[in-house]
Amino acid sequence: MAHILADRVTIEFPLYHVGARSLKKRLMAASRLREDDSNRIVVAALRELSFAVAPGERVALVGHNGAGKTTLLRTLAGVYEPVGGRLEVAGSIGSLIDPSAGMDADSTGRENIILRGLFRGMPEEECTAMAAEVGAFSGLGEFLDVPVRTYSAGMAVRLAFAVATLMAPQILLMDEWFLAGDADFMARARERLEALVQGADILVLATHDMSIVRQWCTRAIRLGGGRIEADGPVEEILGAA
């Protein structure tokens, strides 16, 4: 059964090239910085987060910029490894977080789609069919056969969205950039996105848009300074924000 269990999860990032003692002293005055066992200054991006998410829950991560929302999403997706605590994520994961994640900028859109399918263990003929479906849905046309590095930001989002929403994950992780962008494309994509959300056992969404939180989510976790400040029903947390 799909679920997420975090027990005192901590994520830290080392700051390199911080050698001067006076600079270290000034940096150490910041509440989210410390010196580790290797005498490096590290940023405490997430600090001892504990929570559980059960099937059927739709969880919004809210908070100011730098609160730790995207870091937590990437940790749940397996991009970052906790340096402390324990994280258990059971179930297939679908990540709508970073439009460039897993994309080879020098390969074409079509080649990236096929490589993604092969990585998932799909037969080559299915990968080819998937590329055709993604091309039709994204509306990229002839740009599907040019290198991704030539894409505009909007084109990259359309490609990533079309590829990512072909899956049917048990746990869906989504950053708010997928809720914005080209109006015409998003009008066509909304039905597909809503079906993806409704089909997932668990949704974890990081956003600043409270209307989206009220529409899609049943629970909110408010982060601040890498810690959980509040966790509860949406109306309760938004009312306290």
LUMLUM-196018 format. One record per residue (C-alpha): residue in one letter; x, y, z. Coordinates in Angstrom, 2 decimals, decimal comma. Example, Ala and Ser with C-alpha at 12.3 -4.5 7.8 and 13.67 -1.06 7.14 Angstrom:
[site a [12,30 -4,50 7,80]],
[site s [13,67 -1,06 7,14]],
***
This chain:
[site m [0,00 0,00 0,00]],
[site a [1,35 3,42 -0,97]],
[site h [2,49 5,58 1,93]],
[site i [5,13 8,08 3,05]],
[site l [6,76 7,99 6,47]],
[site a [9,34 10,58 7,54]],
[site d [10,99 10,31 10,94]],
[site r [13,24 13,26 11,88]],
[site v [14,43 13,61 8,26]],
[site t [17,32 16,04 7,86]],
[site i [18,85 17,35 4,63]],
[site e [22,09 19,36 4,63]],
[site f [24,11 20,92 1,83]],
[site p [27,82 21,72 2,34]],
[site l [29,13 25,18 1,47]],
[site y [32,51 24,80 -0,20]],
[site h [35,22 27,46 -0,46]],
[site v [34,34 28,90 2,94]],
[site g [37,77 28,91 4,55]],
[site a [38,38 32,24 6,23]],
[site r [37,80 32,01 9,98]],
[site s [36,11 35,42 10,17]],
[site l [33,72 34,46 7,36]],
[site k [32,96 31,15 9,05]],
[site k [32,19 32,95 12,27]],
[site r [29,75 35,31 10,56]],
[site l [28,07 32,49 8,69]],
[site m [27,71 30,38 11,82]],
[site a [25,55 33,12 13,31]],
[site a [22,82 32,17 10,81]],
[site s [20,29 29,81 12,33]],
[site r [20,34 27,27 9,47]],
[site l [24,13 26,93 9,23]],
[site r [26,46 24,76 11,28]],
[site e [29,90 23,16 11,12]],
[site d [29,92 19,40 10,55]],
[site d [32,41 16,73 11,66]],
[site s [34,61 17,51 8,64]],
[site n [34,78 21,21 9,60]],
[site r [32,61 22,20 6,66]],
[site i [29,89 24,81 6,88]],
[site v [26,59 23,13 5,96]],
[site v [23,14 24,53 5,29]],
[site a [20,34 22,75 7,13]],
[site a [17,80 22,70 4,29]],
[site l [15,39 20,41 6,16]],
[site r [15,59 19,92 9,92]],
[site e [14,15 16,85 11,63]],
[site l [10,89 16,61 9,68]],
[site s [8,47 13,98 10,95]],
[site f [5,14 13,23 9,25]],
[site a [3,17 10,42 7,64]],
[site v [1,00 10,44 4,51]],
[site a [-1,59 7,71 3,96]],
[site p [-3,42 6,62 0,79]],
[site g [-6,13 9,05 -0,24]],
[site e [-4,40 12,12 1,16]],
[site r [-3,81 15,23 -0,92]],
[site v [-1,09 17,22 0,81]],
[site a [-0,04 20,80 0,05]],
[site l [3,40 22,06 1,07]],
[site v [3,08 25,78 1,77]],
[site g [5,43 28,46 3,05]],
[site h [7,61 31,34 1,94]],
[site n [10,39 31,03 -0,64]],
[site g [13,29 29,14 0,91]],
[site a [11,06 27,36 3,43]],
[site g [12,08 23,94 2,08]],
[site k [9,09 22,95 -0,06]],
[site t [10,94 21,97 -3,24]],
[site t [13,77 20,41 -1,25]],
[site l [11,24 18,18 0,48]],
[site l [9,65 17,22 -2,85]],
[site r [13,05 16,30 -4,27]],
[site t [13,86 14,31 -1,15]],
[site l [10,62 12,35 -1,50]],
[site a [11,50 11,75 -5,17]],
[site g [14,90 10,33 -4,19]],
[site v [16,97 13,18 -5,61]],
[site y [18,41 14,06 -2,19]],
[site e [19,53 11,55 0,43]],
[site p [18,79 12,42 4,08]],
[site v [21,86 12,85 6,29]],
[site g [19,76 12,11 9,36]],
[site g [16,51 10,40 10,26]],
[site r [14,59 7,83 8,25]],
[site l [12,45 8,19 5,12]],
[site e [10,18 5,48 3,75]],
[site v [8,36 6,04 0,46]],
[site a [6,35 3,01 -0,67]],
[site g [4,70 2,95 -4,09]],
[site s [5,51 4,01 -7,64]],
[site i [6,50 7,68 -7,84]],
[site g [5,69 10,25 -10,50]],
[site s [7,56 13,55 -10,25]],
[site l [6,38 16,77 -11,88]],
[site i [9,10 18,87 -10,30]],
[site d [11,81 20,00 -12,71]],
[site p [11,15 20,31 -16,46]],
[site s [14,78 19,63 -17,29]],
[site a [15,26 16,65 -14,97]],
[site g [16,45 13,61 -16,88]],
[site m [16,56 15,48 -20,18]],
[site d [19,68 15,39 -22,35]],
[site a [19,91 18,91 -23,77]],
[site d [21,89 17,77 -26,81]],
[site s [19,37 15,08 -27,78]],
[site t [16,12 15,81 -29,56]],
[site g [12,76 15,76 -27,84]],
[site r [11,91 12,49 -29,59]],
[site e [15,20 10,89 -28,53]],
[site n [14,63 11,98 -24,93]],
[site i [11,13 10,45 -24,93]],
[site i [12,39 7,14 -26,31]],
[site l [15,29 7,05 -23,84]],
[site r [12,86 7,68 -20,98]],
[site g [10,72 4,77 -22,11]],
[site l [13,71 2,44 -22,49]],
[site f [14,85 3,41 -18,99]],
[site r [11,44 2,31 -17,71]],
[site g [11,90 -1,05 -19,42]],
[site m [9,42 -0,46 -22,24]],
[site p [9,89 -2,24 -25,60]],
[site e [11,31 -0,04 -28,35]],
[site e [8,08 -0,10 -30,40]],
[site e [6,12 1,17 -27,38]],
[site c [8,71 3,92 -26,88]],
[site t [8,26 4,98 -30,51]],
[site a [4,48 5,05 -30,10]],
[site m [4,86 7,04 -26,88]],
[site a [7,02 9,60 -28,69]],
[site a [4,29 10,06 -31,30]],
[site e [1,65 10,52 -28,58]],
[site v [3,80 13,03 -26,69]],
[site g [4,49 14,93 -29,89]],
[site a [0,80 15,20 -30,70]],
[site f [-0,23 16,25 -27,19]],
[site s [2,58 18,76 -26,68]],
[site g [2,05 20,43 -30,04]],
[site l [5,79 20,69 -30,58]],
[site g [5,50 19,66 -34,23]],
[site e [8,84 19,72 -36,06]],
[site f [10,59 20,88 -32,88]],
[site l [10,24 17,34 -31,53]],
[site d [13,19 16,48 -33,77]],
[site v [15,56 19,27 -32,77]],
[site p [17,84 19,38 -29,69]],
[site v [16,13 20,21 -26,41]],
[site r [18,73 22,93 -25,72]],
[site t [17,08 25,00 -28,46]],
[site y [13,67 24,90 -26,74]],
[site s [12,13 27,91 -25,06]],
[site a [11,09 27,52 -21,42]],
[site g [7,48 27,02 -22,48]],
[site m [8,40 24,31 -24,99]],
[site a [10,47 22,49 -22,36]],
[site v [7,50 22,56 -19,98]],
[site r [5,15 21,19 -22,63]],
[site l [7,53 18,34 -23,45]],
[site a [8,14 17,48 -19,79]],
[site f [4,44 17,67 -18,96]],
[site a [3,42 15,44 -21,86]],
[site v [6,07 12,84 -20,96]],
[site a [5,39 12,90 -17,23]],
[site t [1,61 12,65 -17,50]],
[site l [1,75 9,45 -19,54]],
[site m [2,47 7,61 -16,30]],
[site a [-0,03 6,46 -13,68]],
[site p [1,90 6,73 -10,39]],
[site q [0,68 5,79 -6,93]],
[site i [2,47 8,80 -5,45]],
[site l [2,40 12,04 -7,43]],
[site l [4,88 14,79 -6,49]],
[site m [4,20 18,14 -8,12]],
[site d [5,82 21,58 -8,00]],
[site e [3,69 24,58 -8,92]],
[site w [5,53 25,35 -12,16]],
[site f [3,33 22,72 -13,80]],
[site l [0,28 24,81 -12,93]],
[site a [1,48 27,81 -14,91]],
[site g [2,73 28,55 -18,39]],
[site d [1,15 28,77 -21,83]],
[site a [-2,58 29,41 -21,35]],
[site d [-3,70 27,54 -24,47]],
[site f [-1,63 24,50 -23,61]],
[site m [-2,75 24,43 -19,98]],
[site a [-6,38 24,65 -21,05]],
[site r [-5,85 21,45 -23,03]],
[site a [-3,74 19,91 -20,29]],
[site r [-6,01 20,62 -17,31]],
[site e [-8,28 17,64 -17,88]],
[site r [-5,28 15,34 -18,21]],
[site l [-3,64 16,80 -15,11]],
[site e [-6,79 16,47 -13,02]],
[site a [-7,19 12,84 -14,09]],
[site l [-3,58 12,18 -13,07]],
[site v [-4,15 13,78 -9,67]],
[site q [-7,39 11,91 -9,08]],
[site g [-5,83 8,60 -10,13]],
[site a [-2,90 8,84 -7,72]],
[site d [-3,17 7,29 -4,26]],
[site i [-1,19 10,20 -2,77]],
[site l [-0,57 13,76 -3,98]],
[site v [2,11 16,03 -2,52]],
[site l [2,01 19,51 -4,06]],
[site a [4,29 22,47 -3,35]],
[site t [2,64 25,79 -4,22]],
[site h [2,09 29,44 -3,33]],
[site d [-1,37 29,41 -4,90]],
[site m [-3,87 28,97 -2,11]],
[site s [-6,78 28,59 -4,53]],
[site i [-5,06 25,48 -5,92]],
[site v [-4,56 24,20 -2,37]],
[site r [-8,26 24,65 -1,58]],
[site q [-9,30 23,04 -4,85]],
[site w [-7,08 19,97 -4,80]],
[site c [-5,80 19,34 -1,28]],
[site t [-7,22 18,00 1,96]],
[site r [-4,21 18,68 4,16]],
[site a [-1,49 21,31 4,34]],
[site i [2,00 21,25 5,84]],
[site r [3,41 24,72 6,41]],
[site l [7,21 24,87 6,32]],
[site g [9,46 27,61 7,62]],
[site g [13,22 27,62 7,91]],
[site g [13,37 23,95 6,96]],
[site r [11,04 22,90 9,79]],
[site i [7,36 21,98 9,99]],
[site e [5,50 24,91 11,54]],
[site a [1,99 23,51 11,20]],
[site d [0,28 20,41 9,82]],
[site g [-3,44 19,83 9,53]],
[site p [-6,63 20,31 7,47]],
[site v [-6,32 22,90 4,71]],
[site e [-8,73 25,45 6,17]],
[site e [-7,11 25,21 9,57]],
[site i [-3,59 25,77 8,23]],
[site l [-4,50 28,46 5,73]],
[site g [-6,45 30,27 8,41]],
[site a [-3,36 30,23 10,62]],
[site a [-1,00 31,32 7,83]],
***
